[in-house]
């Protein structure tokens, strides 16, 4: 493949390859049609998965466990869909994305020229149901057609069933309703059930297909059809919405905006809002792609206009629409920047501007296009990730077309989630003639047409009360407000007889109080400098009864009075840059591992080498692995086992075996004859060994170092013997696991300061390596959030509204009191609500009920520090009554042990005395003694006791 498959796609290809092999084997033994059902939600890349599967069947492959599927160059594929345009799009994708298919191998079945007794070997045929309807030319004999399509397919089934694969795209469309699925017969169902028909009084039959791959976003109807069909086997494979959601292939959310008051906010008002949204997208995409050195995305504004009546092109006033868009843009458009996809395939002239017609499939690659007008023919066969803002003048309140269109707009332009600016992860749709109820129907229709659990959040909002707003670090600069301490002296107080005038004079002579705050320069800029461990705050232990003990203070350092400290201006940009540059640990928790440690290590070495983070990474790992092979071979020579093992490998029992098309043995009958292995057989074993060693070319690398002219196959044999030894592979796996962790911890901070592409690839590599993987914590500069209308206005939150610098947040009583207590600290700078389950949020793993789960601590506190600029704390107020109290305490303790660059890491309980006064008891998990107690605790009662003995009050 010319593209790198994402982990879940690669896993799907492996599983489908084995499922189809099992299905074909079952068909050969029992003669029953076997169906493999692939259910994959919108954005999963169903066509790419199928293309990779086709390539693997034709050219063979070897799995990491050594399972080999032989090449089958004579394999035949028939790709069926219900739309010519969808077929054309699938054919184009397969031809562009596969690297091994030759020109002309993909064939579109046309009515005019197609006439074959049987399908040719090694071809991929694209067929759509419209061409094989009862009135279609392909289904009828004529002077120009000797064989109907049914005869061609039946002859192929009869003579080539061992290599015929039938693929149904969007399989649910031909399955009718769930109730009818087992009884009704559509064209698509003929291939599953078989087809008996009458032609010119003669009864003819087409057999059912041997093996069918049904691809669908919602496979329930298709699976029901298969399940209710006699003598048909069904194998299911499901790609979950969570897998797609985590891949970054889809936008985070679709936001549908409608007017609460249509009379006040008419269609032109919403058009203005849509254009403003689009212009923001253009500006912010340009900024992001420029910073990351990507090609610009060039977002597209999509405008759906009404159908025309009485011979009019459209009942929407297109001239007014164009004029309004140009008014908001501030410049007139040029020819080619606005196009249309109307059924009238002619150039349209509006306000003197020529607007050409284009096919929907051409929009994505033509970056001159800025605005697209369409009526109803844009959804089918169209995939344009650049289309991020849409305005619809549709007045029918029919959600179908809009839902289908949105399903095509949710793909991300860069095939990855933008971490720095969440605004770029949204699709916005404006519907002036819809209301709350009809928007709800759009959402329901979208979910139904795109597979139910679409991996994108869908919300409606009124224009007057937006559901989502943007919080950012780019806010007005202002000094943060500090609540005055009644025990702190004012600069106007008399200090030991010094007058107020003398105080002001002395102050002004040394410090300009109006000068901007300059943070101290950090001393840890170099890679070799030791990491500074920030000082812990003064804490007061709590005696077992809950009474506060007296703190120990060194009297020789007691000043005569408290010195007033000026609160520095809150520089949000500086703070977020500081935090993101640190590359603090966060974790990603998934249900299973995708790759083995060796593949992940090899991928990481490539990343470190190519990004000049550690250019010796690749060579170091190669030297180590080649050294392991050489050490093993040397040990075999020393113990005298080498020759015996080579003899066993070079001789094999001549056998008569029955294989399925993938090389899996179905039965074995051995004879006692021996014969030497051919060069081809040895090369096949070398390919298998290479697959077991990570597909990194180690046999060739090893041969480059230890090639022997007198025994040219010796290096191949050495690698095959090493890869065949279970103990060697286990040792290699342990090495890879250890080295992966070493490289991750050593170079994680360096990765955090590279491009978003580098960080994205790092996240993928680590996420695929384990159930719980170490990741980089980074806070976006802009986030889209649902602001709490009845929340408290905070000026000291790290992310806030761009115009006011205020974040409105609703906290519970505990949380509100805790933030108020933190804000009284003299070194307090700001705080951040850590959003549960946000893609960028700080996440810790914890064990409960034998399963790994994700835990998102509530607050990050940022404090000033004279040496390292800032210190970041993690605070988790958590009630002792919850069953996850101890597991989360242990998660915090483990995190404190793994990440020692943070300040405080605290689990916090709240107690109330007899007088009704509450106070926070904190368990400081950066304290080694406290941490060890927590990690060795077995119950919540033990944890409560630790709070009694080691809890502190600040």
N, C-alpha and C positions, 0 to 999 in steps of 0.2 A: 504494500500500500504506500501511496505517496504521502499519506498523512499518518501521524502517530495516533493510534487509537487511545482513547481515555480508558482508564483502568476497567470501568464497568463494561465498556464496549469489548475490550479484549477478553474479559472473562466470559461475556455472552458468546463471542465467537467460538471459544474453546468448548463451552457447554453445548452449543448448538451443533458443532461438528461431531461431538460424541453422540448426541441425541439422534442426529440424522443417520449416523453410521449404525446405531442400534435399530433405528426404524427400518433401514434398508435390509439389514440382516433379518429382522423379523418378517419383512415382506417376502424375502427369498425362502424362508422356512415355511411360512404359513399361507402366503398368497393374499394376505389382507393388507389393504391400504393403510399406511401409517402417516399420521399427521403430527407435525411438530408445530406447536403454537407459540409464537414469540409475542408477548405483550410488552410493549414499551411505550411510555408516555411521550407526549409531545416534546421534541427537542432531544430525544435519546440518540438520534442518528441512526434510525432503523435502516435506511438505505446504505449507509457506510458499513454497518454491521453485516448486512447481507452481501455487500460487495466483497468484504474481506473473507466471508465464508466461501463465496464462489471462488475466489483466488486460491484459498487453501485447498479446496476440493480439486481444482484443476492442477495445482502445482505441488501439492503435498506439504506436510509440515510435521514438526516434532514438538510435543509438549515438554515442559520443564521436567516432568517426571519420567521422561524417556519414551512415552507412548508415541508411536510413529503412525502417521497416516500417509500411505503411499500416494504419489501423484496419480491423477486420473485425467489425463489430457483429453480423453474421448467423452468426458461428461457432457451432458446436454441439459440446459436450463431453459425453462419457459417462465417468463415473468408476466403475470396477468394483473391488470388494474382496470378500473372502470372509467378511465379518462385518457384520451390520446395525449393531452398535454402533460398529465401526471406521468404517463409512460415515457414521454420525451425527456422530462426532467430527470427521471430515474436513470434512463439510459445515459444521459449526459454526465450525471454524477458518477456513475460506475466507470465510464470511460476516462473521466478526468482524475479520479481518485485512485484507481488501481494502477499498479506499476508493471504488471506482467502481462496483461491482456494485449494482444496484438490488434492492429488496425483491421476492422472488418469483422471482428469476432462477435460484436454486438449487432444484432439484426432486428430491424422493425418489420413485423409482418404486415405487409400492405395488401390491399384487396386487388390491386391491378396486376401485380407480377408474381405473387407467391403461389406456387403450385409444386408440391413435393410429395413423393410417396412416403418418405420418412424424414424426420429432422436430421440434419447433419451433426456428426460428432464434434465436440469442442466448441459449440456455438451457444450464445445466449439470445433467445428469441423474446421479443417484447410484443405482447398481444393485449388488446383491450376488448372488453366485453361488447362495446358498440359495434365492432367489426364482425362479431360472431353471433349477432342476433339472428332471428329467423329470416329477416329480410336482407341480411348482409351477403355480399357476393362470395365471401370465403366459405359459406355454408352450402353453396349450390354448385352443381356441375354446370359447365357451359362449354362452348367451343374452345375457350381459352383456358379452361380449368379441368384437368383430368381427375384431381383429387380434392375433395372438400377438406376443410381444416379438421373435421372430425375423423375422417379417414387417415389423414396424415398423423394425427396424434395417436389414433388407435394402432396403426402400423408401428409407430415408434414404441408404444407400450409393449406390443407383442414381441418385438425383436430387440429392444434395447432397454428393457426395464431395469437392468443392473446399473444403468448410468443416467437415468432420467430423473430430473428434479424439477418439481413444479412449485413456483413461488407465487403466492397470492398477496398482493400489496393492498393494504386497507381492507383486510379480510372481513371485517365486521359489516361492510357495506352490502355484501351479498348474502348475509345471513338472515335477513328480514328481522322481525321482532323476536324477542326471546320466546314468546308463546308459539310463533309460527316456525321457529328455527328447525324443528325436527320434522316438519311435514311439507312445507313449501319448497319448491324447486326453482332456484334461480339459475342463471347461466353459470355463475361461479360454482354453485353446488353440484353441477353436472360432473365436475372434475373429481369431486369427493365421492359421490354416489354412483357414478357411471351414468351413461345417457343412452336411452333407447328412443329412436325417432323413425319416422316414416318418410321416405323420399320416393316419389313416383310409384307409390303403392308397395314399395319394398321396405321391410322393417330392417333397420340397421342399428348397430350398437357400438358405442365407444366405451371401452373399459375405464374403470376408475384409475386415477394416477397411482403409481407405486408409493412414492414418498412426496408429501406436500409440506411446504413451509408456509404457514399462515402468519402474516405480519399485521399487527393492529395495535392501536393505542388503547382500545377497549375490546378485549377479546371475549367477553362474556357470551355474546350472541354466537360468535363463531365456535367457541368451545361447546356451547349447548347443542349447536347443529351437529358437530362431530360426535358428541357424546350420545346423541339420539339416533345416530346412523349405525345400522348393523354392520358387523365385520369391518369396522374401522377403529384402529388404535389411536390413542391420543397421548402425546408427551407435551407437557407445558413448561415453558421457561418465562419467567416474569422479571423484568427490570423495574425496580420500584421508583416511585417519584422522588424518594429521598436520595437515591443514587444520582439521578439526573440533577436534582436541586443542588447537590453538593459539588457537581462538576463545574458549575459556572457557565454552562452552555445556554442557560435561559436567564431572562431578566428576573429580578426578584419579585416584581409585582406589576400588575396592570391596574391603573387607576382610571375609573370611568367617571367623568365629570358631567353633571347635568344641572340645569337651573332650577332652583327652588321656586322661583317666580318667573315663569316663561314670558310674561308680559313685560316685566322690567328688564330681564336679561334675555334678549332675543337671540336669533341665530348669529347675527353679526357681532354681538358682544362675545359670544363663545368663540367665534372665529378669531377675533382679536386675541382672546386668551390663548387659543391654540397656537397662533403665530408667535406670541410672546414666549410660550413654552418652547416652541421649536427653535427660536433664536437663542434662547438660553442653552439649549442642547448644542447648537452649532458652536457657540462660544466656548462652552466648557469642554466639549469634545476636542476642539482645536487646542485648547490649553493643555489638556491631558496628553493627547497624542504627541504634541510638540515636546513636552517634558520627558516623555518616555521614548521618544524617537520612533514612533509608529507612523504609518501612513494615516492621514486624516480620515475619519469615519465618514464625514459629509452626510449628516442626518437628512432624511427625507420627510417632508410634510405630505401626508396623504389626505386628500379631500374627497369625500364621497358626496356626489351631487344627485339630485333627483332625476328619475327618468323623465323623458319629454312626452308631451301630449299634443295632439293637433298638429303634428309635423314639426314641433319645436325640438331642438336638440336636447334641452333640459329645462324642466320647470324651475330650476334654480337659476337666478340671474348670474350667469357666469362672469359678465363684465364687472358687476359690482363685487363679486368675490375676488377677482383678480386685482381690482383697484384697491380693495381693503388690504389684501396681502402686501401689495407693493407699498401702500401707505405705511404699514407697520415696519416693513423692511427698510424703507427709506431710499430705495433705489429701484429702478425698473428692471425687469428681468430681460435676459437675452434669449434668443432662439435656442431651444434645446434644454433650457433650464426648467421649463415647465412642459410637461407632456401629459397625454391622456391615454386611457385604456378603454375608450368607449367602443361599443359595437360598430359604430361608424368609423371604419378604418381610413379616415381621411384627415388631412391637416385642418385644424380649427383656427380661425382668426378671432382674437379677442382684444379689443382696444388697440388694434394695430400690431399685435404680437402674434406670430405664427406659432401654434402649439401642435406639434406633430403627434401622431399615434405611435405607440410602442407596444410590444408584447410584454405582458407582466413579467415574464422570466428574464427580460433584458434589463430591468430596472436596477437590480443589485449591483451589476458590474459597470454601469454607466454613471460615473461620478459627476458628470455634468448635471445630471437631473437633481433638482432641488424640491420641486413640487409635482405631485401626481394627482390628476383628476380622474375619477372613475365613477361608474354607476354601480353595477352589480357583478361584473365579470372579472374581479381581481383576485378572488380567493383561491381558485383551483390552480394547482401547479405553480404557485407563486411562493417564493421564499426570499424575503428581503430584510435582513437584519438591520439595514440602515434606516428602515421606516420605523420611527420611534414616536411620532406624534400624529394623531389622526383627528380629523374633524368630519362629522357626518351630518348632512342636511336631510337625511332620510326621515320621512314623516309617517311611514307606515307602522312604526313601532314594531317592526318585524326583526327579532333579534338574530335570525339565522345567518344572514350575510355578514353582519358585524361580528358575530361570534367566530365564523369561519375565517374572517380576515385577521382578527386578533391572534388566532392560532398561528398565523404566519409571521406575526410581528414580534413574537416573544424571544426570538433567537438573539443572542448577544453578538454585536458586530465583531468583536475581537476573539470570540469563542472563549471568553473568560470573564469572570466577574471583576468589575472595577472596585478595588478595595479602597482607593483614595477618595472617591467621590460617589456616594451612593445615589446621588441624583441621576447618574448615568446608567443606573440599573433599573430604571422604571420605563414603562410604556404608558403614555397618556392618551386618553380618548375623550373627545368632547361631543356630547349628544344634546343639542339644543331642544329637540322635539321629544326627548324621553323624560321620564320622571323616575322616582325611586322604585316604583313597582316594575316598570319596563326594564330598568337597568338590572334589576334582580333577575329578570327573565334572560337577559343577555348573559349574565354570569352562569345561570343554569344551562343555557344552550351551549355555551362555550365548554363547560365541563362535560356535557353529554357528548358533544361532537369531537372533543379532543381527548377523551379517555377518562372522564370522571375525575380522578385525582391528578389534575394537571399540576405539575410541579412549579407553579407560579401563584403567588398570592393575588387574589382578585378582589378589588374593593370599589364601591361606588361612593362618590362624594358630591355634595351640592357645590355650586360655584361660590355661594355665599359663605359656606362653612367648610373649608377644605379639610379632608381627612388627614392628609399628610402635609407637614411643613418641613423646611430644611433647617437643621441646626449646623453650625459651622464654627471653625476656629477663627474665621475672618470676620471679626466683629469690631465695633467701634472701640478704640482704646480708651480705657478709663481706669482710674485707680480703684482697687477693690475696697469695699467698705469693711471696716473692722469694728466689731462691737466693743465699745470702750470698757476697759477693766477698771472697776471702782478703786482698786488698790494701786493703779498705775498713775504716776504723777504727770501732770500736764507740763508742757514746756513753759507755761506761764506761772507755774508754781515757783515759790522762792526756794532755791536749792542752797541751804546753808548760808543764808544771808546775801546771796547774789541777787541783784535786782533783775527784774524782767528785761530791762533794756540791755543790761550786761549779758544776760543769757542769749538774747537775740543777736547781739553783736558778735558774741563768740561763735554762735552757730553759723552765722552768715559768713564769717571769715574763713571757715573751714569747709563748709558744704553748701552747695547751691541746691536748696530744697526744691526748686522748680525744674532742675535738670532731670532728664529722663533717667529711669533706673537702668543701671548697667549690671548685669549678672556677672558674678565672678567667672573666670575662665576655668574650664574643667582641666584637670591634670591627667586625664586618662585617654587622651586622644590617640596615642600610639598603641599598636597591637601588643607590644612587649611590656608596656607599663602595667604594674600590678593593679587589680581592680580595687577601688576604694570601697570599703564597707562602711556605710553611713552609721553614725552614732545612734544608738537607741535612745528613746526618750526617757526622762525620769519617770519612774512608775512607783506606785505605793502598793506593797503587798496587802492582801486582805487576810485578816486572821480568821480562823475557822468559824467563829461566830458571826462573821460578816463585818466586824468592827475594823475600821481602817487603822493600820499601824502608822507610827510616826516615821517619816522619811529621814534618812541619814543625810546630813548636810555638813560639809566641811566649813567650819566657822571662819577660818582664816580668809576665805574668799567672799564672805558676805558683804555686799555693798551697802552703803548707807541708805539707798533708795532704789527703786526700780527705774530703769532707764527707758524712756519712751522710744519705740521703734516705729519708723514710718513703714506703712504697708506699700510694697512696690506695686507698680501698675501690672495688671494681669495681662501677660503676653501669651495668649493662647497658642499662637503659631510656634513660638519658641519652646513651649512646654511639650506640644505634640511632637515636634521634631526631636526633642530630647528623648522622649519615651520611645518613639519608633526606631530611633538609631540604636537603642540598647538591645533590641532583639530579645526582649524578655520571653521566657517560656510560656507557651500556652499549649493546649493539647487538642487533638481531634480523636473522637471516639466513634468507631464504626462497628458493624456486627461481625465482620470477618476480614481476614487478610486477603489481599489481592495478589501480591507478588511474594516470592521468597526473598530472604535477606540478601542473597547474592545479586539478584537482578537490581534490587534497590541500591545496593552499594555501587554497582557498576554505573547505574544511572547518575548517582550522586557524584562519583568521580568525574564523569563527563561534564556535569554541571560546574563543578569547582574548577576544572581545567579550562573549559571554554570561557568562563567568566573571569579568568585570571585571579581567582580567589586563592587557589593553591594549584599552581601549574604542574606540580609534581604528583598530584593525586593519582592520576591514571597510571603513571609509571610505578608508583609505590605499590599500588594494588596488583598490577600485573606482575611485578617482581615477586610479591608475596605468594600469589597463586601459582605461578610457574615454579617457584621454589617448593611449594607443597607437592606438586606433581613430581618434580625431580627427586625430592626426598623420598617419596613413596617408591619410585622406580629403583632408586639406590638401595632401599631396604629390601626390595624383592630380589635384587641381584645378590646382596650380602647373604640373604637367607636361602638362596638357591631355588626360590619359587618362581622366578621370572620365566624361565624357559617352559615350565609346565603350564603356566597360565597362558603363555603365547600359543603353545600347541593347542590348548583347548579353544582358544579364540579363532585360530586360523583353520581349524578343522570343524566341520559341522555335519550333523547327520542329515543325509539326503532325505527329504520328507515330501509326502504328498499332502498338501494342506489346502483347505478351502478358505479363502479370504473374502471379506467384504471389500467394497471399493476403496476403503481407507486403509487397508493393510491389517485390519484386526482379524486374527485367526478365529474361525468359527469351529473347526475341528482339526485334529492332528492325528496322523497315522505315520509312525516312524518306521524306517527301515534301518538296517545296521550298516549300510554302506557309508564310507567317509569319502569326502573329496575336499580339495583345497578351496578356500574362499577366494573368489575372484576379486579383482581390483575394485569393481563396482560395488560388491558387497562390503568391502572394507570401507570404502568411501561413505556408504550408507551408515555404517556403524560410527564413523567419525562425525557425521552430521548429528547422529543421536547423542554422541558424547558432547558435542558443542552445545546442543540444546540443554543438556543437564548442567553445563558449565556457564549458563547465562547467555548463550548466543553472542558471545563477545569475540569469537575467533581465536580462542585459546589454543586449539590444535595448530593453527597457522603460526601464532606467536611463539609457541613452544618449539615448533619446527624451525622457525627462524633462528633460534638460539642453539638447538641441539640436532640439527639435520646431519645425517650420516650418509656420505656418498656411497659407502659400501652396503648400507642397509637403508634405502630411501623410505621405507615404510615404518621404520622404527619409531619415529616421533608420533606417527598416527596411532600405532599400537599402544605406546605409552599412555596417551591421552584416553584411549578407549578403556584400558585397564583401570586407570584412575577413576574415570567416571562411572565404571561398572561396580566399583567397590562401595558398599553402603557406608562403611566406616570412614572412608575418605570423603564422601559427600557430606556426612554428618560433621566431620572436622572442618570442612570448607564452610558449611553453614554457620557453625559457631564463630569461625573467624570473621565471616561477613557480618554477622550480627554485632560483634564487638567493634569491628572497624567502622561500621555504619554509625554506631552511637558515638564513637570517638570523633569522627569527622563532623558529625552534626553538632556536637557540643563545642568543638574547637572553632568551627567556621560559621556558626549560626549568626553571630553578630555581623560578620562580614557580608553574609547574604542579605541581612536586614537593610544594609546600606547600598544594595544594588538595585537594578531596575525592577519594575513590577513583574516583568516577564520572568526574570530570574527567581524572584520570590514565589511566583505562581508555580513554577516548575519544582522548586524546592518543596512547597506544600504538597504537591502531587506525589513526589517521590516518597516523602516521609509518610503521607497518609496511606499509601498503598503497601507500606512495609510491615505494618502491624495493626492490631485491633486498636491499640492506643499509641498514637504517634506524637512525637514532639514537633511543635510548630512555632512559628514566629508570631508574637503578639504585636499588632499594629492598629492604631486608631485612625479611622478615616478623617480627612479634613472636613468632609461634609457628609451628613447622614440625613436620610428621610425618616421622619418619625411621626407617630401619632401623638400630638401634644395633648396633655390632660387639661381640659377646659377649666376644671375646678382645682387645678394644682396650685402650688405656691410658686411665686416668681423668685428665681434664684439668679443673682448676678455673678455668683462664684462657681457656676458649673462650667466644666471645660468646653463643652459644646453648647452653643446658644443661638438664638435667632440672629440673623445677619444684620438687621437694622437696629436692634435694641441691645443686644448682648445679654438678653434675659432668656432663661429656660424655665418654662412652666412645668413643674413636675409634682405629681401627687404621690406622697409617701405615707406609709402608715405611721402610727404614733411612735413606735420604736425608732423607725428610720429617721423621721423628722427630728426627734430629740437627739439622736446620735450625730447627725450632720450639724445641728446647732452647737453641740458640745465640741465637735472637731473644729468648727469655724472660730472658736474662741482661742485656739492655740496661737501663740505669737508667730510660729513658723508656718501656719496654714496658708496655702496659696489658692487651691481650688479642689474640686472633687468631680468624680464622674460616676454616674449610674451605669453599672455594667449590665447591659440589656440581655436578658435571658434568651438564649438560642440565636442571637444575632450572629451572622457569619463571622464578624470580626471580634466578637466579645471574648474576654478572657475565660477560658474553659479549663476545668480541672477534672480528671477522671476519679470516680470513686466506685467501690465495690458494694453491692447490696443484693442479697439473694443470689449470690454466685454470678452476677452479671455486672459488666462494666457500664456505667452510666455517666452522663455529663453533668457537671456542677458549675454554676456560674456565680461566683461570689458577688455580693451586692454592690460594694463600693470600692473605688480606687481613690485614695486621698493623695494629693500632691502637696509636699511641703518644701520649703526653701532650705537650702543647705549651703554654708559658706565655702565648701570645698568642691562639691560635685554639682552645684547649681540646684538640683532638685532631688528629692527622695520620694519614691512611690510606695504607698502602703496599700495593703489589701485588708478590708474589714468586712466581716460577715456576721451581722446580727442574726441570731438563729435561736428559736425557742427550744428548750430542752425537752419539750413534750413530743417532738417529731421523731419518728423511727429512724430517719436518716441523720440524726444528730451526730452519732459517733462516726459513721462512715465519712461524713463530710469533714469532721474534725481531723480524721486521719488523712483525708485528701489534702487539707491545708498543711498538715504537718509534713507530708511527703513533699509538697511543693516548696515549703520553707527549706527543706533539706536540699532540694534540687536547684533552687534559684536563690542564691545568697546575696544577690545585688539589691534586693528590695529592702525597705525599711521595716515597718511592722507588718506582721501577718497574724491577724487576730480573729478568733472565734469569740463572739460576744453574747453573753446572756444578760438579762435585765432582772433585777430583784427589787422588791418594794419592802421598806421597813414598816414597823407598826404604825408609824405616823402617816403612811401613805406616800412617802417620798421614794421615788425610784432612782436607781443608779445602775450604771453599766459595769458589769464584771467582765474583764477581758482576759482571755487566755492567750498569752504571747507565745506563738509557736516558733518564733526564731530563737527562743531560749532552748538550748539543746536538752537540758534536763526536763523541761516541760514537754518538749516534743517527744522525747523517748517515752515518757509516761503515757502520752496519748496513743502513740503507736502500739503500746503493749496493753492497752485497755481492752476489755472484752465486753463491756456492757455500758449502757447509758448511766447506770448508777455509779460505775467507776469514773466515768467522765465528770459527773456532777461532783464527785469527791475531789477530783483534780481541780475543779473550779474553786472548791472550798479551800484547798491548801495552797494553790498556786495562782488563783485569779488575782487580778490587779485592778485598781481604780486609777484612772489618769486624771 
